[in-house]
Amino acid sequence: MLRISDISYSVEGRPLFEGASAVIPDGHKVGLVGRNGAGKTTLFRIIRGELGLDGGALSLPSRAKIGGVAQEVPSSATSLIDTVLEADTERASLMQEAETATDPARISEIQTRLADIDAWSAEARAATILKGLGFDDAEQQMPCSDFSGGWRMRVALAAVLFAQPDLLLLDEPTNYLDLEGALWLEAYLARYPHTVIIISHDRGLLNRAVGAILHLEERKLTFYQGPYDQFARQRAEQRAVQAAMAKKQQARKDHMQAFVDRFKAKASKAKQAQSRLKMIEKMDMIASPEQVAKRVFTFPEPEELSPPIISIEGGAVGYTDTPVLSRLNLRIDQDDRIALLGKNGQGKSTLSKLLSNRLVLMNGKSVQSNKLRIGFFAQHQVDELHINETPLQHMISARPGILHSKLRAQMAGFGLGPDQAETEVGRLSGGQKARLSLLLATLHAPHLLILDEPTNHLDIESREALVEALTAYSGAVILVSHDMHLLSMVADRLWLVSDGTVKPYEDDLEAYRKMLLAPAKPVSKTGKKPQDAPKPKRASREDILSLKSETRKSEARVEKLNEMRDKLAKKLADPALYEDGKAGELEVWNKKYAEVMTALERAEGMWMSALEKLEKAQA
């Protein structure tokens, strides 16, 4: 059990934690969330003992092992599989000692311990983890020095997963994974045998891999049971209460201020006016949720072009004389929202480079609109910003001759305020750098915007703002991302990049996720594929009508429970309910709300089940 007790910590006089407390039970999978810069990574460093507290205490079982991803795996000649195996220091030490030990008693102890820690299956376990993170059998035998920094970070992740520490700390682990690796990690973490705390802004991961949320806000920690969406609902209800209380307090303040303004010059009322003025000054104002700065993106709107804006027929593209993709027959219109799917190395980046004119066709025909402007954002561009220049200087270089006030307004439209505009890029947060790169990519109102992993380093509020901006944007969007939530909210077309070509993917993202996670179908020893199972009989008309009726009833039940939930939430948002002496009444309403939420969850499950039965019957 990890116990955080009343901790305080400041950086350069700025408090990050003040009296923060939380308890993480053993075996829990917990998502640590909070806005960029709130102190999440700092908390990890405190837990690992790298930083000393100003006050409070942190406690873990005395022999508990804490593990996290190393900043970078050394570029050494050691193979990937051996690098991962070495992460289990006890096994590595025992294996080495076993080769030189001569004392029979010690040899017996070593062999017993090796059996206890399942040392003989270690290589198979390490290989499974590396394969899940994208390394095939041949690559696992290659030296680390053959891989780039991003791929070595995957090796570092594989190493800590293999070591299985009692407390696993992961800071944005999906930032250097593709969609396939991110989905594999979700499934792996869900069955990890010990405690996990994950800093992540990936809603899919926070909904499927964790069972609790630790929220860092206003220098405090609050523990919520349940996945992220459940936490978000609870937060929304709390914010509704907070908004109502703030409104009531503001009305009281306005009333007192009106009295002061009216009577402060009148001798008979001056004392009362002065008393009310002191009361106003002492009021600890409740911040309304609307007063919290909204994380925004404001994309400039391009003029409309005649469709299609890009058309490719019989295309092939690659490097030197080797095609990576061929048989390309693609069309893009200005209102398209396309997600590129496909395993790593299949050619998603090559296709993005072709569409952004960074590569040309080797064969085939390509036609583009004459006035077509293309914006391109890739994660590496964030690292290519000039760290000694400010965002304003970047903007001046990109748009010389434009009034600085106009450039500042454009930066504000991407959530970069006056302070950030004058701060050197090297001192900005990862999220602020990503905003600047997105701004530079969209500066000239592109008709086609190609985004390669745009959500890395963005917090959840910023990701939701990006979804809103892309939904409202009047240009075409092509997305490559491991963020399933972003893809599901924005994309209305799916292209699968595989087997050396690009084809429409006719199913949905959930089906694609299940396909990636499904084990490979076994092939018989004779080499023949197993025979397909006989197709089920088509449902009768009466069966379909019955299923449609069941579906309608289930949907109506969900709608009714949603109405009840909204009414109860409105009741719970009434500040009068929280006045002294109403604890009993509040308990009753909270109990009713909990009952409705349980019933709603059950009803939604029944509705989804009815829909699935109906879809299968109509297939």
C-alpha positions, 0 to 999 in steps of 0.5 A: 500500500502506498500512503501519501500523508499531508505532503507539501513541496514547492519549486522555486517558491511555487507550491505544487503540493500543500497538505496533499494526501491519498492512499493507493491500495495494493494491486490497484491500477490507478490513472494519475491525471491533472493539467499540464504543469500541475506536478504529476511527474514531480510526484513520481520523483517524490515517490522514487525518493529523488526529491525531498519533501518540504513537509508530510510523509510517504510510506511503502512496505519496506521491501517494495520495489519501485520501477519506472521507464529509464530515460533512455536505453544505452545504445549498446551492442547488447541485444534487445532480448538480453537487455530486457532479461538483464532488467530482472537483476535478481535473476541475472545475478543468480544465473551468473552465480550458478555458473561459478558456485561450487558449494553444494548447499549454495547451488541448491539454494540458487536452483530453488530460488531460480525455480521460485521466480520462474527463471526458466520461462523468463526468455519466453516472457521477455520475447512476448513483451517485446513482440507486443511492443512491436519487435519481431523475432529477428529484431529481438536478437539485434543490438540496441545500437541499431535502433533509434531513440524512440524504439529504444524507449520501447525497449526500456518499457519492455524491461520494466514490464519484465522486471515486474516491480511491486509499484510500477510508475509509468509517465505517458507510456503511449507517447512513443507507441503506435496504436497497436502497441498502445492497445497491447499495453492496455491489455497487459496492464489490466492483468499486471499482478502488482500496483500501477500508477500511470500518468496519461491523457489517453482516455482509452487507456484510462478507461480500459486499463485502470480501475481508479483515478488519482486527480491532482488539482489545486495542489491536492490529491483526490482518489476516485474509484472507477475508470476515467469516464466515471470520474469525469461524470463525478467531476461534472456533477461537482462542478455543477454544485460548485457553479451554483455555490459560486453564483449564490456567493457572488449574488451575496457579494453584489448585494453587500457591494450595492449597500456599500456603494449606496451608503458609504457617504451617508454618516448614519450608514457609514459604519454599516457600509464599512462593516460590509466592505470588510466582509467583502474583503474577507470573503474566500470566493469560490471559483466558478468552473467557467472562470477556469481558462478554456484550453482552445484551438482556433484553426483558420478557415480555408476557402472552398475548393472544387472536389476532389482536392487530391486524386491518385490513380495506379500510384506507387511510392517509396524510396530510391527504386523500392516502392513501399506502397503501390496500387494506390487509388485514392480520392480526398475531398475537402470535407473528409476526416480520414484515420490511417490504420495499420501496423508500424512499418506498413507505410503510414508515414510514407503515405503521409509524406506523399500526400504532403508532397514530401515524396513524389509518385514513382508510378501512376497519376496524381492530380491536386487542386491548383490552389491547394495548401497543405498543413503537416504536423509530426511529433518530431517537429516539436523537437525541431523548434528553436529552443532559444527563441520565443513563440513570438519570434517563431511567428515573426519568422513564419509571417514577416511583416504582420503586425505583432498584435495580430500574431499575438491574437493568433497565438491566443487562439491556440492557448498561448497567452502573453506570458508564453509568447515571450518565454523561450521555447526551451522553458515551455511545457511539452503541451505548449510546444505542441500547441506552437507546432500545431499553430505553425502547421495551420498558419496559412489556413490549409485545405488539407491538414495531416496530423501525425500523433498530434495529442502527445504531451497534450492534457485531456482538456486540450485533447477535447479542445482539439477534437472540437476544433477539428470537428468545426474545421472546414478543411480535410483532415488525415490522422495518424494517432494511437489515441482511439478517443480522438480517432473515434470522435473525428474520423468518419473514414478509415484507411488501412495501410497494409500488404503494400497498399491502402484500402478503405477499412469497412468496419469500425474502430472497435472491430479493428481494436478487437482484431489487433488483440485477437490471438492469431488463428492456429494453422494445422500441422498439415499446413491446411487452414481450418475449415470455416464453421457452418453459417448460422441460420438467418433469423426469421421475420418474427424473431427480428420484430421481437428483437426490435421491440426489445431494443426499443424498450431498452432504449426507452428505459435508458432515456427514462433513467437519464432523465431521472439522473439529470433531475437528481443531479440538478437537485444535488446542485442546489446549494440549499441542500448543503446548509447546516442541518440537512445532512440527512436529506443530502444522504437520501438524495445521494443514495437515490442518485447512486441507485439510479446510476447503478440502474442506468449502467445495467440498462445501458448494458441490456440495451447494448446487448439487445442491439448486438443481437439485432445486428447479428440477426440482420446480418 
